[in-house]
Amino acid sequence: MLLKAVFWDYPEFLKRRGGKKLQRGKEIWVSIWTMQRFLEYGRVVDTLRFFSIEENAENLGKLKLSPYTRRKWERMINVYGQRNSDEEYSSQ
């Protein structure tokens, strides 16, 4: 269901075997393209099931995103990415 929002214009990815085309790590551009699609069209909760906040932060500068989406994810990274560094300080 969540893939319909992300790959609405690529019906071949909605079929069971279509997921094999999207296997992460095979080709870097496939991973970047897939991340871009999730950040642009997917819900935050679904995107974070596939890509960590750290991966999103690391690759945000490489992605072609709308200004709204870029601002949204910069905010998400600032808010939720800080949680990990706060936890590190509190455990010391």
Phi and psi restraints in degrees (range 20) as a CNS / XPLOR table:
assign (resid 1 and name C) (resid 2 and name N)
       (resid 2 and name CA) (resid 2 and name C) 1.0 -66.2 20.0 2
assign (resid 2 and name N) (resid 2 and name CA)
       (resid 2 and name C) (resid 3 and name N) 1.0 -26.8 20.0 2
assign (resid 2 and name C) (resid 3 and name N)
       (resid 3 and name CA) (resid 3 and name C) 1.0 -70.5 20.0 2
assign (resid 3 and name N) (resid 3 and name CA)
       (resid 3 and name C) (resid 4 and name N) 1.0 -22.4 20.0 2
assign (resid 3 and name C) (resid 4 and name N)
       (resid 4 and name CA) (resid 4 and name C) 1.0 -62.5 20.0 2
assign (resid 4 and name N) (resid 4 and name CA)
       (resid 4 and name C) (resid 5 and name N) 1.0 -37.3 20.0 2
assign (resid 4 and name C) (resid 5 and name N)
       (resid 5 and name CA) (resid 5 and name C) 1.0 -70.8 20.0 2
assign (resid 5 and name N) (resid 5 and name CA)
       (resid 5 and name C) (resid 6 and name N) 1.0 -33.2 20.0 2
assign (resid 5 and name C) (resid 6 and name N)
       (resid 6 and name CA) (resid 6 and name C) 1.0 -84.8 20.0 2
assign (resid 6 and name N) (resid 6 and name CA)
       (resid 6 and name C) (resid 7 and name N) 1.0 -41.1 20.0 2
assign (resid 6 and name C) (resid 7 and name N)
       (resid 7 and name CA) (resid 7 and name C) 1.0 -116.8 20.0 2
assign (resid 7 and name N) (resid 7 and name CA)
       (resid 7 and name C) (resid 8 and name N) 1.0 40.4 20.0 2
assign (resid 7 and name C) (resid 8 and name N)
       (resid 8 and name CA) (resid 8 and name C) 1.0 -57.2 20.0 2
assign (resid 8 and name N) (resid 8 and name CA)
       (resid 8 and name C) (resid 9 and name N) 1.0 -29.6 20.0 2
assign (resid 8 and name C) (resid 9 and name N)
       (resid 9 and name CA) (resid 9 and name C) 1.0 -100.9 20.0 2
assign (resid 9 and name N) (resid 9 and name CA)
       (resid 9 and name C) (resid 10 and name N) 1.0 6.8 20.0 2
assign (resid 9 and name C) (resid 10 and name N)
       (resid 10 and name CA) (resid 10 and name C) 1.0 -128.9 20.0 2
assign (resid 10 and name N) (resid 10 and name CA)
       (resid 10 and name C) (resid 11 and name N) 1.0 76.2 20.0 2
assign (resid 10 and name C) (resid 11 and name N)
       (resid 11 and name CA) (resid 11 and name C) 1.0 -61.1 20.0 2
assign (resid 11 and name N) (resid 11 and name CA)
       (resid 11 and name C) (resid 12 and name N) 1.0 -22.7 20.0 2
assign (resid 11 and name C) (resid 12 and name N)
       (resid 12 and name CA) (resid 12 and name C) 1.0 -65.2 20.0 2
assign (resid 12 and name N) (resid 12 and name CA)
       (resid 12 and name C) (resid 13 and name N) 1.0 -21.9 20.0 2
assign (resid 12 and name C) (resid 13 and name N)
       (resid 13 and name CA) (resid 13 and name C) 1.0 -83.1 20.0 2
assign (resid 13 and name N) (resid 13 and name CA)
       (resid 13 and name C) (resid 14 and name N) 1.0 -10.6 20.0 2
assign (resid 13 and name C) (resid 14 and name N)
       (resid 14 and name CA) (resid 14 and name C) 1.0 -85.9 20.0 2
assign (resid 14 and name N) (resid 14 and name CA)
       (resid 14 and name C) (resid 15 and name N) 1.0 -14.9 20.0 2
assign (resid 14 and name C) (resid 15 and name N)
       (resid 15 and name CA) (resid 15 and name C) 1.0 -80.5 20.0 2
assign (resid 15 and name N) (resid 15 and name CA)
       (resid 15 and name C) (resid 16 and name N) 1.0 159.1 20.0 2
assign (resid 15 and name C) (resid 16 and name N)
       (resid 16 and name CA) (resid 16 and name C) 1.0 -55.3 20.0 2
assign (resid 16 and name N) (resid 16 and name CA)
       (resid 16 and name C) (resid 17 and name N) 1.0 -45.3 20.0 2
assign (resid 16 and name C) (resid 17 and name N)
       (resid 17 and name CA) (resid 17 and name C) 1.0 -74.5 20.0 2
assign (resid 17 and name N) (resid 17 and name CA)
       (resid 17 and name C) (resid 18 and name N) 1.0 -17.8 20.0 2
assign (resid 17 and name C) (resid 18 and name N)
       (resid 18 and name CA) (resid 18 and name C) 1.0 -63.0 20.0 2
assign (resid 18 and name N) (resid 18 and name CA)
       (resid 18 and name C) (resid 19 and name N) 1.0 -27.5 20.0 2
assign (resid 18 and name C) (resid 19 and name N)
       (resid 19 and name CA) (resid 19 and name C) 1.0 -62.2 20.0 2
assign (resid 19 and name N) (resid 19 and name CA)
       (resid 19 and name C) (resid 20 and name N) 1.0 -28.6 20.0 2
assign (resid 19 and name C) (resid 20 and name N)
       (resid 20 and name CA) (resid 20 and name C) 1.0 -64.8 20.0 2
assign (resid 20 and name N) (resid 20 and name CA)
       (resid 20 and name C) (resid 21 and name N) 1.0 -29.4 20.0 2
assign (resid 20 and name C) (resid 21 and name N)
       (resid 21 and name CA) (resid 21 and name C) 1.0 -66.9 20.0 2
assign (resid 21 and name N) (resid 21 and name CA)
       (resid 21 and name C) (resid 22 and name N) 1.0 -23.0 20.0 2
assign (resid 21 and name C) (resid 22 and name N)
       (resid 22 and name CA) (resid 22 and name C) 1.0 -102.3 20.0 2
assign (resid 22 and name N) (resid 22 and name CA)
       (resid 22 and name C) (resid 23 and name N) 1.0 13.2 20.0 2
assign (resid 22 and name C) (resid 23 and name N)
       (resid 23 and name CA) (resid 23 and name C) 1.0 -55.8 20.0 2
assign (resid 23 and name N) (resid 23 and name CA)
       (resid 23 and name C) (resid 24 and name N) 1.0 126.7 20.0 2
assign (resid 23 and name C) (resid 24 and name N)
       (resid 24 and name CA) (resid 24 and name C) 1.0 -73.2 20.0 2
assign (resid 24 and name N) (resid 24 and name CA)
       (resid 24 and name C) (resid 25 and name N) 1.0 146.5 20.0 2
assign (resid 24 and name C) (resid 25 and name N)
       (resid 25 and name CA) (resid 25 and name C) 1.0 93.8 20.0 2
assign (resid 25 and name N) (resid 25 and name CA)
       (resid 25 and name C) (resid 26 and name N) 1.0 -18.4 20.0 2
assign (resid 25 and name C) (resid 26 and name N)
       (resid 26 and name CA) (resid 26 and name C) 1.0 -64.3 20.0 2
assign (resid 26 and name N) (resid 26 and name CA)
       (resid 26 and name C) (resid 27 and name N) 1.0 -54.6 20.0 2
assign (resid 26 and name C) (resid 27 and name N)
       (resid 27 and name CA) (resid 27 and name C) 1.0 -131.6 20.0 2
assign (resid 27 and name N) (resid 27 and name CA)
       (resid 27 and name C) (resid 28 and name N) 1.0 132.3 20.0 2
assign (resid 27 and name C) (resid 28 and name N)
       (resid 28 and name CA) (resid 28 and name C) 1.0 -61.2 20.0 2
assign (resid 28 and name N) (resid 28 and name CA)
       (resid 28 and name C) (resid 29 and name N) 1.0 -37.0 20.0 2
assign (resid 28 and name C) (resid 29 and name N)
       (resid 29 and name CA) (resid 29 and name C) 1.0 -67.7 20.0 2
assign (resid 29 and name N) (resid 29 and name CA)
       (resid 29 and name C) (resid 30 and name N) 1.0 -30.4 20.0 2
assign (resid 29 and name C) (resid 30 and name N)
       (resid 30 and name CA) (resid 30 and name C) 1.0 -67.3 20.0 2
assign (resid 30 and name N) (resid 30 and name CA)
       (resid 30 and name C) (resid 31 and name N) 1.0 -42.7 20.0 2
assign (resid 30 and name C) (resid 31 and name N)
       (resid 31 and name CA) (resid 31 and name C) 1.0 -63.8 20.0 2
assign (resid 31 and name N) (resid 31 and name CA)
       (resid 31 and name C) (resid 32 and name N) 1.0 -44.5 20.0 2
assign (resid 31 and name C) (resid 32 and name N)
       (resid 32 and name CA) (resid 32 and name C) 1.0 -64.4 20.0 2
assign (resid 32 and name N) (resid 32 and name CA)
       (resid 32 and name C) (resid 33 and name N) 1.0 -44.6 20.0 2
assign (resid 32 and name C) (resid 33 and name N)
       (resid 33 and name CA) (resid 33 and name C) 1.0 -62.3 20.0 2
assign (resid 33 and name N) (resid 33 and name CA)
       (resid 33 and name C) (resid 34 and name N) 1.0 -42.8 20.0 2
assign (resid 33 and name C) (resid 34 and name N)
       (resid 34 and name CA) (resid 34 and name C) 1.0 -64.8 20.0 2
assign (resid 34 and name N) (resid 34 and name CA)
       (resid 34 and name C) (resid 35 and name N) 1.0 -43.5 20.0 2
assign (resid 34 and name C) (resid 35 and name N)
       (resid 35 and name CA) (resid 35 and name C) 1.0 -61.1 20.0 2
assign (resid 35 and name N) (resid 35 and name CA)
       (resid 35 and name C) (resid 36 and name N) 1.0 -43.7 20.0 2
assign (resid 35 and name C) (resid 36 and name N)
       (resid 36 and name CA) (resid 36 and name C) 1.0 -58.6 20.0 2
assign (resid 36 and name N) (resid 36 and name CA)
       (resid 36 and name C) (resid 37 and name N) 1.0 -43.8 20.0 2
assign (resid 36 and name C) (resid 37 and name N)
       (resid 37 and name CA) (resid 37 and name C) 1.0 -62.4 20.0 2
assign (resid 37 and name N) (resid 37 and name CA)
       (resid 37 and name C) (resid 38 and name N) 1.0 -43.9 20.0 2
assign (resid 37 and name C) (resid 38 and name N)
       (resid 38 and name CA) (resid 38 and name C) 1.0 -64.9 20.0 2
assign (resid 38 and name N) (resid 38 and name CA)
       (resid 38 and name C) (resid 39 and name N) 1.0 -45.0 20.0 2
assign (resid 38 and name C) (resid 39 and name N)
       (resid 39 and name CA) (resid 39 and name C) 1.0 -65.0 20.0 2
assign (resid 39 and name N) (resid 39 and name CA)
       (resid 39 and name C) (resid 40 and name N) 1.0 -38.3 20.0 2
assign (resid 39 and name C) (resid 40 and name N)
       (resid 40 and name CA) (resid 40 and name C) 1.0 -76.8 20.0 2
assign (resid 40 and name N) (resid 40 and name CA)
       (resid 40 and name C) (resid 41 and name N) 1.0 -41.2 20.0 2
assign (resid 40 and name C) (resid 41 and name N)
       (resid 41 and name CA) (resid 41 and name C) 1.0 -116.5 20.0 2
assign (resid 41 and name N) (resid 41 and name CA)
       (resid 41 and name C) (resid 42 and name N) 1.0 -19.3 20.0 2
assign (resid 41 and name C) (resid 42 and name N)
       (resid 42 and name CA) (resid 42 and name C) 1.0 -87.0 20.0 2
assign (resid 42 and name N) (resid 42 and name CA)
       (resid 42 and name C) (resid 43 and name N) 1.0 163.1 20.0 2
assign (resid 42 and name C) (resid 43 and name N)
       (resid 43 and name CA) (resid 43 and name C) 1.0 -74.4 20.0 2
assign (resid 43 and name N) (resid 43 and name CA)
       (resid 43 and name C) (resid 44 and name N) 1.0 152.8 20.0 2
assign (resid 43 and name C) (resid 44 and name N)
       (resid 44 and name CA) (resid 44 and name C) 1.0 -57.9 20.0 2
assign (resid 44 and name N) (resid 44 and name CA)
       (resid 44 and name C) (resid 45 and name N) 1.0 -46.7 20.0 2
assign (resid 44 and name C) (resid 45 and name N)
       (resid 45 and name CA) (resid 45 and name C) 1.0 -60.8 20.0 2
assign (resid 45 and name N) (resid 45 and name CA)
       (resid 45 and name C) (resid 46 and name N) 1.0 -37.8 20.0 2
assign (resid 45 and name C) (resid 46 and name N)
       (resid 46 and name CA) (resid 46 and name C) 1.0 -72.6 20.0 2
assign (resid 46 and name N) (resid 46 and name CA)
       (resid 46 and name C) (resid 47 and name N) 1.0 -40.8 20.0 2
assign (resid 46 and name C) (resid 47 and name N)
       (resid 47 and name CA) (resid 47 and name C) 1.0 -60.0 20.0 2
assign (resid 47 and name N) (resid 47 and name CA)
       (resid 47 and name C) (resid 48 and name N) 1.0 -42.2 20.0 2
assign (resid 47 and name C) (resid 48 and name N)
       (resid 48 and name CA) (resid 48 and name C) 1.0 -73.4 20.0 2
assign (resid 48 and name N) (resid 48 and name CA)
       (resid 48 and name C) (resid 49 and name N) 1.0 -11.1 20.0 2
assign (resid 48 and name C) (resid 49 and name N)
       (resid 49 and name CA) (resid 49 and name C) 1.0 -75.4 20.0 2
assign (resid 49 and name N) (resid 49 and name CA)
       (resid 49 and name C) (resid 50 and name N) 1.0 -27.1 20.0 2
assign (resid 49 and name C) (resid 50 and name N)
       (resid 50 and name CA) (resid 50 and name C) 1.0 -103.1 20.0 2
assign (resid 50 and name N) (resid 50 and name CA)
       (resid 50 and name C) (resid 51 and name N) 1.0 -32.4 20.0 2
assign (resid 50 and name C) (resid 51 and name N)
       (resid 51 and name CA) (resid 51 and name C) 1.0 -131.6 20.0 2
assign (resid 51 and name N) (resid 51 and name CA)
       (resid 51 and name C) (resid 52 and name N) 1.0 130.2 20.0 2
assign (resid 51 and name C) (resid 52 and name N)
       (resid 52 and name CA) (resid 52 and name C) 1.0 -72.5 20.0 2
assign (resid 52 and name N) (resid 52 and name CA)
       (resid 52 and name C) (resid 53 and name N) 1.0 162.9 20.0 2
assign (resid 52 and name C) (resid 53 and name N)
       (resid 53 and name CA) (resid 53 and name C) 1.0 -62.7 20.0 2
assign (resid 53 and name N) (resid 53 and name CA)
       (resid 53 and name C) (resid 54 and name N) 1.0 -32.6 20.0 2
assign (resid 53 and name C) (resid 54 and name N)
       (resid 54 and name CA) (resid 54 and name C) 1.0 -67.5 20.0 2
assign (resid 54 and name N) (resid 54 and name CA)
       (resid 54 and name C) (resid 55 and name N) 1.0 -42.0 20.0 2
assign (resid 54 and name C) (resid 55 and name N)
       (resid 55 and name CA) (resid 55 and name C) 1.0 -62.4 20.0 2
assign (resid 55 and name N) (resid 55 and name CA)
       (resid 55 and name C) (resid 56 and name N) 1.0 -41.1 20.0 2
assign (resid 55 and name C) (resid 56 and name N)
       (resid 56 and name CA) (resid 56 and name C) 1.0 -63.6 20.0 2
assign (resid 56 and name N) (resid 56 and name CA)
       (resid 56 and name C) (resid 57 and name N) 1.0 -43.2 20.0 2
assign (resid 56 and name C) (resid 57 and name N)
       (resid 57 and name CA) (resid 57 and name C) 1.0 -63.6 20.0 2
assign (resid 57 and name N) (resid 57 and name CA)
       (resid 57 and name C) (resid 58 and name N) 1.0 -42.9 20.0 2
assign (resid 57 and name C) (resid 58 and name N)
       (resid 58 and name CA) (resid 58 and name C) 1.0 -63.7 20.0 2
assign (resid 58 and name N) (resid 58 and name CA)
       (resid 58 and name C) (resid 59 and name N) 1.0 -34.5 20.0 2
assign (resid 58 and name C) (resid 59 and name N)
       (resid 59 and name CA) (resid 59 and name C) 1.0 -104.7 20.0 2
assign (resid 59 and name N) (resid 59 and name CA)
       (resid 59 and name C) (resid 60 and name N) 1.0 -2.9 20.0 2
assign (resid 59 and name C) (resid 60 and name N)
       (resid 60 and name CA) (resid 60 and name C) 1.0 -55.8 20.0 2
assign (resid 60 and name N) (resid 60 and name CA)
       (resid 60 and name C) (resid 61 and name N) 1.0 -39.2 20.0 2
assign (resid 60 and name C) (resid 61 and name N)
       (resid 61 and name CA) (resid 61 and name C) 1.0 -68.7 20.0 2
assign (resid 61 and name N) (resid 61 and name CA)
       (resid 61 and name C) (resid 62 and name N) 1.0 -19.4 20.0 2
assign (resid 61 and name C) (resid 62 and name N)
       (resid 62 and name CA) (resid 62 and name C) 1.0 -88.4 20.0 2
assign (resid 62 and name N) (resid 62 and name CA)
       (resid 62 and name C) (resid 63 and name N) 1.0 -12.7 20.0 2
assign (resid 62 and name C) (resid 63 and name N)
       (resid 63 and name CA) (resid 63 and name C) 1.0 -94.0 20.0 2
assign (resid 63 and name N) (resid 63 and name CA)
       (resid 63 and name C) (resid 64 and name N) 1.0 142.5 20.0 2
assign (resid 63 and name C) (resid 64 and name N)
       (resid 64 and name CA) (resid 64 and name C) 1.0 -91.1 20.0 2
assign (resid 64 and name N) (resid 64 and name CA)
       (resid 64 and name C) (resid 65 and name N) 1.0 100.6 20.0 2
assign (resid 64 and name C) (resid 65 and name N)
       (resid 65 and name CA) (resid 65 and name C) 1.0 -122.7 20.0 2
assign (resid 65 and name N) (resid 65 and name CA)
       (resid 65 and name C) (resid 66 and name N) 1.0 155.8 20.0 2
assign (resid 65 and name C) (resid 66 and name N)
       (resid 66 and name CA) (resid 66 and name C) 1.0 -66.8 20.0 2
assign (resid 66 and name N) (resid 66 and name CA)
       (resid 66 and name C) (resid 67 and name N) 1.0 155.8 20.0 2
assign (resid 66 and name C) (resid 67 and name N)
       (resid 67 and name CA) (resid 67 and name C) 1.0 -56.6 20.0 2
assign (resid 67 and name N) (resid 67 and name CA)
       (resid 67 and name C) (resid 68 and name N) 1.0 -40.3 20.0 2
assign (resid 67 and name C) (resid 68 and name N)
       (resid 68 and name CA) (resid 68 and name C) 1.0 -60.6 20.0 2
assign (resid 68 and name N) (resid 68 and name CA)
       (resid 68 and name C) (resid 69 and name N) 1.0 -47.9 20.0 2
assign (resid 68 and name C) (resid 69 and name N)
       (resid 69 and name CA) (resid 69 and name C) 1.0 -64.5 20.0 2
assign (resid 69 and name N) (resid 69 and name CA)
       (resid 69 and name C) (resid 70 and name N) 1.0 -41.5 20.0 2
assign (resid 69 and name C) (resid 70 and name N)
       (resid 70 and name CA) (resid 70 and name C) 1.0 -61.3 20.0 2
assign (resid 70 and name N) (resid 70 and name CA)
       (resid 70 and name C) (resid 71 and name N) 1.0 -46.3 20.0 2
assign (resid 70 and name C) (resid 71 and name N)
       (resid 71 and name CA) (resid 71 and name C) 1.0 -61.6 20.0 2
assign (resid 71 and name N) (resid 71 and name CA)
       (resid 71 and name C) (resid 72 and name N) 1.0 -41.9 20.0 2
assign (resid 71 and name C) (resid 72 and name N)
       (resid 72 and name CA) (resid 72 and name C) 1.0 -60.0 20.0 2
assign (resid 72 and name N) (resid 72 and name CA)
       (resid 72 and name C) (resid 73 and name N) 1.0 -46.9 20.0 2
assign (resid 72 and name C) (resid 73 and name N)
       (resid 73 and name CA) (resid 73 and name C) 1.0 -75.3 20.0 2
assign (resid 73 and name N) (resid 73 and name CA)
       (resid 73 and name C) (resid 74 and name N) 1.0 -30.4 20.0 2
assign (resid 73 and name C) (resid 74 and name N)
       (resid 74 and name CA) (resid 74 and name C) 1.0 -61.5 20.0 2
assign (resid 74 and name N) (resid 74 and name CA)
       (resid 74 and name C) (resid 75 and name N) 1.0 -41.7 20.0 2
assign (resid 74 and name C) (resid 75 and name N)
       (resid 75 and name CA) (resid 75 and name C) 1.0 -65.4 20.0 2
assign (resid 75 and name N) (resid 75 and name CA)
       (resid 75 and name C) (resid 76 and name N) 1.0 -45.4 20.0 2
assign (resid 75 and name C) (resid 76 and name N)
       (resid 76 and name CA) (resid 76 and name C) 1.0 -59.4 20.0 2
assign (resid 76 and name N) (resid 76 and name CA)
       (resid 76 and name C) (resid 77 and name N) 1.0 -42.9 20.0 2
assign (resid 76 and name C) (resid 77 and name N)
       (resid 77 and name CA) (resid 77 and name C) 1.0 -66.3 20.0 2
assign (resid 77 and name N) (resid 77 and name CA)
       (resid 77 and name C) (resid 78 and name N) 1.0 -41.9 20.0 2
assign (resid 77 and name C) (resid 78 and name N)
       (resid 78 and name CA) (resid 78 and name C) 1.0 -63.5 20.0 2
assign (resid 78 and name N) (resid 78 and name CA)
       (resid 78 and name C) (resid 79 and name N) 1.0 -41.6 20.0 2
assign (resid 78 and name C) (resid 79 and name N)
       (resid 79 and name CA) (resid 79 and name C) 1.0 -77.9 20.0 2
assign (resid 79 and name N) (resid 79 and name CA)
       (resid 79 and name C) (resid 80 and name N) 1.0 -52.8 20.0 2
assign (resid 79 and name C) (resid 80 and name N)
       (resid 80 and name CA) (resid 80 and name C) 1.0 -87.7 20.0 2
assign (resid 80 and name N) (resid 80 and name CA)
       (resid 80 and name C) (resid 81 and name N) 1.0 -23.1 20.0 2
assign (resid 80 and name C) (resid 81 and name N)
       (resid 81 and name CA) (resid 81 and name C) 1.0 -72.1 20.0 2
assign (resid 81 and name N) (resid 81 and name CA)
       (resid 81 and name C) (resid 82 and name N) 1.0 -27.3 20.0 2
assign (resid 81 and name C) (resid 82 and name N)
       (resid 82 and name CA) (resid 82 and name C) 1.0 -69.6 20.0 2
assign (resid 82 and name N) (resid 82 and name CA)
       (resid 82 and name C) (resid 83 and name N) 1.0 -26.1 20.0 2
assign (resid 82 and name C) (resid 83 and name N)
       (resid 83 and name CA) (resid 83 and name C) 1.0 -58.3 20.0 2
assign (resid 83 and name N) (resid 83 and name CA)
       (resid 83 and name C) (resid 84 and name N) 1.0 -41.8 20.0 2
assign (resid 83 and name C) (resid 84 and name N)
       (resid 84 and name CA) (resid 84 and name C) 1.0 -64.6 20.0 2
assign (resid 84 and name N) (resid 84 and name CA)
       (resid 84 and name C) (resid 85 and name N) 1.0 -42.3 20.0 2
assign (resid 84 and name C) (resid 85 and name N)
       (resid 85 and name CA) (resid 85 and name C) 1.0 -72.0 20.0 2
assign (resid 85 and name N) (resid 85 and name CA)
       (resid 85 and name C) (resid 86 and name N) 1.0 -31.0 20.0 2
assign (resid 85 and name C) (resid 86 and name N)
       (resid 86 and name CA) (resid 86 and name C) 1.0 -65.0 20.0 2
assign (resid 86 and name N) (resid 86 and name CA)
       (resid 86 and name C) (resid 87 and name N) 1.0 -40.0 20.0 2
assign (resid 86 and name C) (resid 87 and name N)
       (resid 87 and name CA) (resid 87 and name C) 1.0 -64.8 20.0 2
assign (resid 87 and name N) (resid 87 and name CA)
       (resid 87 and name C) (resid 88 and name N) 1.0 -36.8 20.0 2
assign (resid 87 and name C) (resid 88 and name N)
       (resid 88 and name CA) (resid 88 and name C) 1.0 -62.6 20.0 2
assign (resid 88 and name N) (resid 88 and name CA)
       (resid 88 and name C) (resid 89 and name N) 1.0 -42.5 20.0 2
assign (resid 88 and name C) (resid 89 and name N)
       (resid 89 and name CA) (resid 89 and name C) 1.0 -68.5 20.0 2
assign (resid 89 and name N) (resid 89 and name CA)
       (resid 89 and name C) (resid 90 and name N) 1.0 -38.6 20.0 2
assign (resid 89 and name C) (resid 90 and name N)
       (resid 90 and name CA) (resid 90 and name C) 1.0 -72.5 20.0 2
assign (resid 90 and name N) (resid 90 and name CA)
       (resid 90 and name C) (resid 91 and name N) 1.0 -22.8 20.0 2
assign (resid 90 and name C) (resid 91 and name N)
       (resid 91 and name CA) (resid 91 and name C) 1.0 -85.9 20.0 2
assign (resid 91 and name N) (resid 91 and name CA)
       (resid 91 and name C) (resid 92 and name N) 1.0 -5.9 20.0 2
